[in-house]
Amino acid sequence: MNAGPFVLGEHFVQLVGPGKCLPVKVDDVFWETGITQLPPGRLVTMFESAEDWQVWERHPGGEELIFQIDGEMTLVLDEDGTETRVRLHAGEFAVVPAGIWHSAEVAVPGRALYITPGEGTESRPRH
């Protein structure tokens, strides 16, 4: 058993129910092959955003929690062509409903923590 410590960003964590945490090493091929080898669950990640997202994404497998660690961004939620904007400041979070296309506009560069049901995630270009 390896209890850590782990650095979020170098490792992600797959929350596998009930009550199991699986640290996952992030490398150059994680998004191509590593993610497909994970058991079902929710992936805990952290990303730094310096500019607006270039894609829309949605997670049909469940809700996504987005916690703004520092900086500020506005989540843009697109539900059947109707956009809703949710401004996040440091220390605030939002819950993106399952299956809703979402993107982000970055006002102040910063980091956010994501807890995502990754199975079946879809993306499309934003512009």
C-alpha positions as CSV (number, residue, x, y, z in Angstrom):
1,M,0.0,0.0,0.0
2,N,1.3,3.4,-0.9
3,A,-0.5,6.1,1.2
4,G,1.4,9.0,-0.5
5,P,2.2,11.8,-0.5
6,F,1.1,12.5,-4.0
7,V,1.2,15.8,-5.9
8,L,-2.1,16.6,-7.6
9,G,-1.2,17.3,-11.2
10,E,1.5,14.6,-11.3
11,H,-1.1,12.2,-10.1
12,F,-4.9,12.2,-10.3
13,V,-7.2,10.2,-8.1
14,Q,-10.0,7.9,-9.3
15,L,-12.7,7.6,-6.7
16,V,-14.0,4.0,-7.0
17,G,-17.1,3.2,-5.0
18,P,-17.7,2.4,-2.4
19,G,-14.9,4.2,-0.5
20,K,-11.8,3.4,-2.5
21,C,-9.2,5.9,-3.8
22,L,-6.9,4.9,-6.7
23,P,-3.9,7.2,-7.2
24,V,-3.1,7.4,-11.0
25,K,0.2,8.6,-12.4
26,V,-0.3,11.2,-15.1
27,D,2.1,10.8,-18.0
28,D,2.3,11.8,-21.7
29,V,-0.2,9.1,-22.8
30,F,-2.7,9.3,-19.9
31,W,-5.5,11.0,-21.9
32,E,-5.0,8.6,-24.9
33,T,-4.7,5.3,-23.2
34,G,-4.4,5.6,-19.4
35,I,-7.9,7.0,-18.8
36,T,-9.5,4.1,-20.7
37,Q,-7.9,1.6,-18.3
38,L,-9.5,3.1,-15.2
39,P,-12.3,1.4,-13.4
40,P,-15.7,3.2,-13.3
41,G,-15.7,6.1,-10.8
42,R,-15.0,9.8,-10.5
43,L,-11.7,11.3,-11.5
44,V,-10.2,14.0,-9.3
45,T,-8.0,16.4,-11.2
46,M,-6.5,19.9,-11.0
47,F,-5.8,22.1,-13.9
48,E,-4.5,25.7,-14.3
49,S,-6.3,27.8,-16.8
50,A,-4.7,31.0,-18.2
51,E,-7.1,31.5,-21.1
52,D,-10.7,30.7,-22.2
53,W,-11.3,27.0,-22.9
54,Q,-11.2,26.1,-26.6
55,V,-13.7,23.3,-26.2
56,W,-17.2,22.4,-24.9
57,E,-17.5,19.2,-22.9
58,R,-20.2,17.2,-21.3
59,H,-20.3,14.2,-19.0
60,P,-23.4,12.0,-19.5
61,G,-22.4,9.7,-16.7
62,G,-23.1,12.2,-13.9
63,E,-22.6,15.6,-12.4
64,E,-19.2,17.3,-12.3
65,L,-18.0,19.4,-9.3
66,I,-15.7,22.3,-10.2
67,F,-14.0,24.0,-7.2
68,Q,-12.1,27.2,-8.0
69,I,-8.9,27.2,-5.9
70,D,-7.5,30.5,-7.0
71,G,-8.1,32.9,-9.9
72,E,-11.6,33.5,-11.4
73,M,-13.5,32.0,-14.3
74,T,-17.1,32.0,-15.6
75,L,-18.6,28.6,-16.4
76,V,-20.8,28.7,-19.5
77,L,-23.5,26.0,-19.5
78,D,-25.3,25.3,-22.7
79,E,-28.7,23.6,-22.3
80,D,-30.4,23.2,-25.7
81,G,-29.0,26.5,-26.9
82,T,-29.8,28.5,-23.8
83,E,-26.6,29.6,-22.0
84,T,-26.3,30.1,-18.3
85,R,-23.2,31.7,-16.8
86,V,-21.8,30.9,-13.3
87,R,-19.0,33.1,-12.1
88,L,-16.5,31.3,-9.8
89,H,-14.1,33.2,-7.4
90,A,-11.4,31.5,-5.3
91,G,-13.0,29.2,-2.8
92,E,-16.3,28.8,-4.6
93,F,-17.6,25.7,-6.5
94,A,-20.3,24.8,-9.0
95,V,-22.1,21.6,-9.9
96,V,-22.5,21.0,-13.6
97,P,-25.5,18.8,-14.3
98,A,-25.1,15.5,-16.1
99,G,-25.2,15.8,-19.9
100,I,-24.9,19.6,-20.0
101,W,-22.4,21.1,-22.5
102,H,-20.0,23.4,-20.6
103,S,-17.0,25.6,-21.2
104,A,-15.2,28.4,-19.3
105,E,-14.1,32.0,-19.8
106,V,-11.1,32.9,-17.7
107,A,-11.1,36.3,-16.0
108,V,-8.1,35.8,-13.8
109,P,-5.7,32.8,-14.4
110,G,-5.9,30.2,-11.7
111,R,-6.3,26.6,-10.7
112,A,-9.5,24.6,-10.3
113,L,-10.2,21.1,-8.9
114,Y,-12.5,18.9,-10.8
115,I,-14.4,15.8,-9.7
116,T,-15.7,14.2,-12.9
117,P,-17.6,11.1,-13.9
118,G,-15.3,10.6,-16.9
119,E,-16.9,7.6,-18.7
120,G,-18.6,8.7,-21.9
121,T,-17.2,12.3,-21.8
122,E,-17.7,14.1,-25.1
123,S,-16.1,17.3,-26.4
124,R,-16.5,19.6,-29.3
125,P,-14.7,22.8,-30.5
126,R,-15.9,26.0,-28.9
127,H,-15.3,28.4,-31.8
